[in-house]
Amino acid sequence: MIKYINQINEYINNLSIWFCNLVLATMTILTIIQVTMRYVFTAPLTWVEELTRYQMVWLALIGSGIILRNNAHLRITFFLEKLPPKLLKVVSLLLLILASIFLLIVLIYGITMVKEGIRIQAASIGITMVLPYLAIPVGALIMLMHTLQKIIKKMKRA
């Protein structure tokens, strides 16, 4: 079972990395085009700023899943380093469980936001807000899957 979870999470992580690279590349190209249009041709594109803002949200939320999986997120370990090894394992597991509960709440509310986004129109690009809002449950789901994998690994070692 853990083998399949690891394979799924590996696939999701690789897909997330590919997606983030693509979004970052398109954001860079769009920003260069926007600066050129604004300052060289004095004819800025009205939709570029809004689109890159939504891309930034997607990049942050999907990138958070990559960071979580690789344990690269910022953390304060001052108190954790003072704990005895057995208590540290328990506290680490408890923190992962609390993070999973939080991510589950974000996922549920993110799905609600996506449903509400059907009725809201983006100002410049004219799409419904479903796509921008979809970043929240997708990002939360990716982070939740990586967190659950960590919980399973910790419980298996215990």
Secondary structure, DSSP 4 states (H G I P E B T S, - for coil): -HHHHHHHHHHHHHHHHHHHHHHHHHHHHHHHHHHHHHHTSS---TTHHHHHHHHHHHHHHHHHHHHHHTT-S----TTGGGS-HHHHHHHHHHHHHHHHHHHHHHHHHHHHHHHHHTT-B-TTT--BTHHHHHHHHHHHHHHHHHHHHHHHHHHHH-
